[in-house]
């Protein structure tokens, strides 16, 4: 089975970036207990823009991501802070340094 990467971006509401960072930290902590999650990271860009990168062991891991009670609880704070839906892309990694593909 091929590993799966998920990349994306989203914008939070003005004045809510610090609150968003706290929510994203909780989501990363919740994802640490999910099977098949190899990398799960958020990155802050300019202004209120955030970026997301995840590496999952396989497609099943990606489909199961976010189903745990811990992740569901952590995600409740995300929706009210974003300006619109995240723009996400699911891909298959081809080559990388630092990733066990």
ABEGO torsion letter per residue (X at the ends): XBBBBBBBBBBBBBGAAAAAAAAAAAAAAAAAABBGBABBBBBBBBEABBBBBBBBABAAAAAABGABAAAAAAAAAAAAABABBBBBBBBBBABBBGBBX
